Amino acid sequence: MCVELRSVGYEGEILLIGSERHAPYNRPPLTKHGLLAAVDTNLGIDFEALGVDCSLGESALALDRERRRVQTDRREISYDTLVLATGAEPISLPGPGAQLCVRTSEDAERARMQLVPSRRVVVIGAGWIGAEIASAALTRGCHVTCLEGAAAPLASQFGEEVAARFLPWWRDVNLLTRVRVAEVVADGVILADGDKVLADVIIASVGVRPATDWLADSGLARRRGAVVVDERRRSSDPNIFAIGDCAIRWSPRYGAWMPGGHWDEAVQGAVAGAGAIVGTDVINDKIPYLWSEQFGRRLLYVGRADTADRHVVRLVDDDPEKWGVAWLDDDNHLVAHLSVNHPLAFAAARRAIEAGQPVDERKLPSLDIEL
Ligand SMILES: Cc1cc2nc3c(=O)[nH]c(=O)nc-3n(C[C@H](O)[C@H](O)[C@H](O)COP(=O)(O)OP(=O)(O)OC[C@H]3O[C@@H](n4cnc5c(N)ncnc54)[C@H](O)[C@@H]3O)c2cc1C
């Protein structure tokens, strides 16, 4: 946001405060590379050159909108415009046992130290991040069990039929599906049916919640904990913007509320918010996308599908490692696309979704053919 504000010509004072002691860094590589080796994902922003006063290790504790003041653990700060970008916090599971998560660079470092060959690692949750953690633990030579509530990894997002295509990737993981975790104990995980899964290391990856508890008394409109913003990322208070994982925005494109949770949503939020702050009217309502690296495959997903949408599996002749799925609405418009090991198909699908034209049915079965 600071970089974006300067790039659109904002010349006023900017103060950036953040709880973590590190300069801002990228989180996506933490589970893709940071569990295998120490990585530096620092964004490399020169705040001094940008003219941004950067205060790290400082946490916002309360917001007084009447007086336009933020109370931190160090001082009271006044503002003309406030941007909330406090992200999200991992959800932890009940029980007295130690459980790790991977949200910060310290978390990744802590988990990496625990991923020692032959250790019994239980990953709870086989979503995007859980899959990356399980995959890394396997690479580190651990005995990996993954506990998933749905019928297959990512089944709640893609439906069971598509999700079943991921199952072969998990063959070296003891993947237990349709299970519920009751609690984490010292030497393992107790399931809802009373069974116990023994573990040396337990890593929870069961989702996040917006880091907005400190706003509880602020009177700002929130939905499922996230700060409600419009397409310009303006909150219910015109002097306050919210971007990224702590926000939920109205999307005119989809006529739906779009939560954060993805890197590009945070980036686009900064573009829209900075534009609104300097008075250029940027309505940033791009087609969402995300990526993942798991079990040696690269996945790229663009758009927004409902499990009820019709889908077509797309293949590549002679290469079973490359495949994709196209989701279509009733008028044959492409609404979402998943590609595995095929970045060109992702780029073409994004263009097709943007174009909004009905797709030629004959092109669908081959992932090599541009839609
Ligand atoms: C391991 C991992 C892998 C990921 N992989 C992908 C991926 O492959 N693709 C993808 O699209 N997305 C991925 N994501 C999601 C993506 O990283 C997030 O969507 C993105 O980081 C959100 O940015 P943000 O600025 O909103 O929040 P964050 O990056 O969470 O930053 C928020 C910052 O605010 C600080 N903060 C919180 N509360 C306070 C407070 N009260 N006062 C001061 N500071 C506070 C936090 O400490 C944190 O430093 C991944 C996330 C993780 C954790």
The ligand as a Gaussian input file, in Angstrom:
#p B3LYP/6-31G(d) Opt

LIG

0 1
 C        2.003000     -20.187000       4.156000
 C        1.150000     -19.369000       3.243000
 C        1.122000     -19.653000       1.883000
 C        0.324000     -18.899000       1.035000
 N        0.319000     -19.196000      -0.291000
 C       -0.432000     -18.458000      -1.126000
 C       -0.426000     -18.722000      -2.529000
 O        0.237000     -19.632000      -2.999000
 N       -1.182000     -17.945000      -3.337000
 C       -1.941000     -16.923000      -2.844000
 O       -2.613000     -16.251000      -3.625000
 N       -1.968000     -16.646000      -1.520000
 C       -1.235000     -17.383000      -0.655000
 N       -1.249000     -17.105000       0.684000
 C       -2.107000     -16.021000       1.176000
 C       -1.413000     -14.671000       1.096000
 O       -0.118000     -14.751000       1.619000
 C       -2.244000     -13.663000       1.886000
 O       -3.477000     -13.542000       1.228000
 C       -1.552000     -12.313000       1.982000
 O       -0.389000     -12.412000       2.759000
 C       -2.493000     -11.293000       2.615000
 O       -1.798000     -10.099000       2.798000
 P       -2.263000      -9.075000       3.930000
 O       -1.342000      -7.911000       3.798000
 O       -3.707000      -8.868000       3.890000
 O       -1.991000      -9.821000       5.327000
 P       -0.678000     -10.410000       5.962000
 O        0.286000     -10.824000       4.927000
 O       -1.143000     -11.431000       6.952000
 O       -0.043000      -9.188000       6.756000
 C       -0.711000      -8.613000       7.856000
 C        0.313000      -8.043000       8.810000
 O       -0.387000      -7.272000       9.781000
 C        0.160000      -7.550000      11.060000
 N       -0.847000      -7.275000      12.096000
 C       -1.917000      -8.030000      12.441000
 N       -2.611000      -7.435000      13.428000
 C       -1.962000      -6.287000      13.716000
 C       -2.187000      -5.240000      14.648000
 N       -3.239000      -5.244000      15.472000
 N       -1.305000      -4.210000      14.675000
 C       -0.234000      -4.178000      13.831000
 N        0.027000      -5.149000      12.929000
 C       -0.835000      -6.185000      12.868000
 C        0.518000      -9.012000      10.990000
 O        1.468000      -9.335000      11.989000
 C        1.066000      -9.120000       9.579000
 O        2.440000      -8.853000       9.549000
 C       -0.465000     -17.838000       1.558000
 C       -0.437000     -17.563000       2.926000
 C        0.363000     -18.315000       3.762000
 C        0.382000     -18.011000       5.235000

